[in-house]
Amino acid sequence: MPRKLPPHVERNHVKGHTYLSFRRGKGPRIRLPNDPTTDEFMIAYQAALFGHSTPSVRDRFVHAAPGTIAALIASYMKSPEFVGLRETSKAGYISRLEMLRTRHGHRTVAGLTRERIITGMLQPYADRPGAALDTLKKLRILIRHSINIGWLKHDPTLAIKRPKIQRIRSWTEEEIEAYRKKWSLGTKQRLAFELFLNLGQRRSDIVHMAWSHITPDRKIRSSNKRQAGDC
């Protein structure tokens, strides 16, 4: 049975040969390395996913020394924990992991200490607690993976407090009405607003909704085969 490929990766058969390529929707095809289990494939895939220049990313990371954060990220992205994530979750993970790889990929995993993580990796987000919290979460996931594969014996993030995020208040009825007056029915802004306000779905699910998810009896057909809910 052929190996399951990451999102937007397809197998192409030309003149008896099979090769892999990246294509988002009806966009251009980008050739990828043929072995999806290699670090080279993962780097080229991420470059295509985020619109980066593949050669520069490959030069930076394919030859990452063993024991570096870049090598750890590549190892984690081939692990069952990452492969088993929902595709929408993977997209969010990849974005943060790419940031960590770009800025800290050359650093050694063994050199991670509480002080270095706070000052070098979290402090730059002092004015963005949401980004700091997400970075800490992904670091903890990577560190758990490094412990599982024997690169670390303890978690240096255990004593780090979670960044505090101010609670986002709900809109008032007056604010909701003002938004509806500004954006009439039929505009993209109004459509997105009503979907988020009335469906109670996660953001990652809303952005993938299409007319095909609405049943003839005005219920929402879930992509993961959960019971449809009232529309």
C-alpha positions, 0 to 999 in steps of 0.5 A, a space after each residue: 500500500 503506498 505511503 500516505 503523503 502530506 497535504 498538497 503532495 501528489 504522485 505523478 506518473 510520467 513515462 513509466 517513472 513516478 515522482 512527487 510534487 507539491 501543488 496547492 489547488 490549481 497552482 503550479 507543481 513544485 518538484 519534490 525529492 522522491 523519498 518522503 521519509 528523508 529530511 531533504 523531502 521534509 525541508 523541500 516540502 516546508 519550503 513549498 508550503 510556505 512559499 520559500 526558496 527551496 534551495 536556500 532552505 535546503 542549504 540551511 537545514 538538510 545537512 544539520 548536524 545531529 543533535 541540533 534543533 533542526 535535526 530534532 524538528 525533522 525527527 519529530 515531523 516523521 514521528 507517529 505523534 506528528 503524522 497522526 495529527 489532523 491536517 489542520 493541526 499540522 498546518 499550525 504546527 508547521 508554521 511554528 516549527 519552521 520559525 523555530 528551525 529558522 531562528 534556532 535550528 543551528 543550536 544544540 538540543 543538549 544546550 537548551 537550558 531554562 535560562 536560554 529558552 527564556 531569554 533567547 526564545 521566549 523573551 523576543 515575544 514579550 509584547 506578544 504573549 500569544 506567540 510566546 505561549 505557542 512557542 513554549 507549547 511547541 518547544 515542550 512537544 519537541 523536548 518530549 520527543 527528544 526525551 523519547 529518542 534519548 537526546 535529553 534526560 530531563 525537560 528544561 521547560 518544566 520550571 517555566 511559567 506559561 505566559 499570561 494572555 489577557 482574556 478576550 471579551 465578547 462583543 456587545 450587541 451594539 458592536 455586532 449590529 454596527 459590524 452588520 451595518 458596515 458589511 452587508 449580506 453578500 460580502 466576504 467579511 459578513 459571511 465570515 462573521 456570521 459563520 464564526 458567530 453562529 456555528 460555534 466551530 473552531 477557526 481551523 474548521 470554519 476556514 475549510 467549510 464549503 457548500 458541500 458541507 451543508 446538507 439539503 435539510 440545512 445541517 452541517 455535514 462534518 468532514 470527520 463524519 461526526 453527526 451533522 448539526 443544525 445549520 
